[in-house]
Amino acid sequence: MKIEKKNEGTKDTVMLSGRLDTTTAPELDVFAEKELADTQELVLDFADLEYISSAGLRVLLKLQKVMNKKGSMKLIHVGEVVKEVFEITGFTDILTIE
């Protein structure tokens, strides 16, 4: 998985590419703790994300809880495979997906 961040003041856009799974989810967790401490508006761009596992879902849930306290979080460019996982797990009711 590859993680890239674009900062615009208190808004951060994080682009993920590849697979968000058991192996890579801890990378995103550590990245979020280090790089997104001052973020008030978080945009996750999933245009190049091919797959997400339950480990990836856990990290997203943790991020959502953190962002609920200090701002907002939304997901953009979610592909069909990942969107289907969100629908099956009920994450479409938890996350803001555009």
C-alpha positions as CSV (number, residue, x, y, z in Angstrom):
1,M,0.0,0.0,0.0
2,K,1.1,3.5,-0.7
3,I,0.0,6.5,1.4
4,E,0.3,10.1,0.1
5,K,-0.9,13.3,1.9
6,K,-1.8,16.7,0.6
7,N,-2.2,19.4,3.2
8,E,-4.3,22.5,2.8
9,G,-4.2,24.2,6.2
10,T,-6.4,22.2,8.6
11,K,-7.6,20.0,5.7
12,D,-5.7,16.9,4.7
13,T,-6.4,14.7,1.8
14,V,-4.9,11.2,2.1
15,M,-4.6,9.1,-1.1
16,L,-4.4,5.4,-0.5
17,S,-3.4,3.0,-3.3
18,G,-3.0,-0.8,-3.3
19,R,-4.5,-3.0,-0.5
20,L,-5.6,-2.0,3.0
21,D,-5.3,-5.3,4.8
22,T,-3.8,-7.0,7.9
23,T,-0.3,-6.3,6.7
24,T,-0.8,-2.6,5.7
25,A,-3.5,-1.4,8.2
26,P,-0.9,-0.8,11.0
27,E,1.0,1.5,8.6
28,L,-2.1,3.7,8.1
29,D,-2.8,3.7,11.9
30,V,0.8,4.9,12.6
31,F,0.6,7.4,9.7
32,A,-2.7,8.8,11.1
33,E,-1.3,9.2,14.6
34,K,1.8,11.0,13.4
35,E,0.6,13.0,10.3
36,L,-3.0,13.8,11.1
37,A,-2.8,15.1,14.7
38,D,-3.8,18.7,13.7
39,T,-6.3,17.7,10.9
40,Q,-9.8,19.1,11.3
41,E,-11.1,18.0,7.9
42,L,-9.9,14.6,6.6
43,V,-10.6,13.5,3.0
44,L,-9.6,9.9,2.2
45,D,-9.2,9.4,-1.6
46,F,-9.7,5.7,-2.4
47,A,-9.4,6.1,-6.2
48,D,-6.5,3.6,-6.3
49,L,-7.5,1.4,-3.4
50,E,-8.1,-2.1,-4.7
51,Y,-9.1,-4.0,-1.6
52,I,-10.0,-3.5,2.1
53,S,-10.1,-6.1,4.8
54,S,-11.5,-6.2,8.3
55,A,-8.2,-4.8,9.6
56,G,-8.6,-1.9,7.3
57,L,-12.1,-1.3,8.4
58,R,-11.0,-1.2,12.0
59,V,-8.5,1.6,11.2
60,L,-11.2,3.5,9.4
61,L,-13.5,3.2,12.3
62,K,-10.8,4.5,14.7
63,L,-10.1,7.4,12.4
64,Q,-13.8,8.2,12.2
65,K,-14.1,8.3,16.0
66,V,-11.1,10.6,16.3
67,M,-12.4,12.9,13.5
68,N,-15.9,13.0,15.1
69,K,-14.4,14.7,18.1
70,K,-12.3,17.3,16.2
71,G,-13.8,17.8,12.7
72,S,-15.0,15.8,9.8
73,M,-14.0,12.8,7.6
74,K,-15.2,11.8,4.2
75,L,-14.2,9.2,1.6
76,I,-14.1,10.0,-2.1
77,H,-13.6,8.0,-5.3
78,V,-14.5,4.7,-3.6
79,G,-14.3,1.8,-6.1
80,E,-17.0,-0.8,-6.5
81,V,-15.1,-3.6,-4.7
82,V,-14.4,-1.5,-1.7
83,K,-17.9,0.1,-1.8
84,E,-19.4,-3.4,-1.7
85,V,-17.4,-4.3,1.5
86,F,-18.7,-1.1,3.1
87,E,-22.3,-2.0,2.1
88,I,-22.1,-5.6,3.4
89,T,-20.5,-4.5,6.7
90,G,-22.9,-1.6,7.3
91,F,-20.0,1.0,7.1
92,T,-22.1,3.0,4.6
93,D,-24.2,4.0,7.6
94,I,-21.1,5.0,9.6
95,L,-18.9,6.7,7.0
96,T,-19.5,9.7,4.8
97,I,-18.9,8.4,1.2
98,E,-19.1,10.7,-1.8
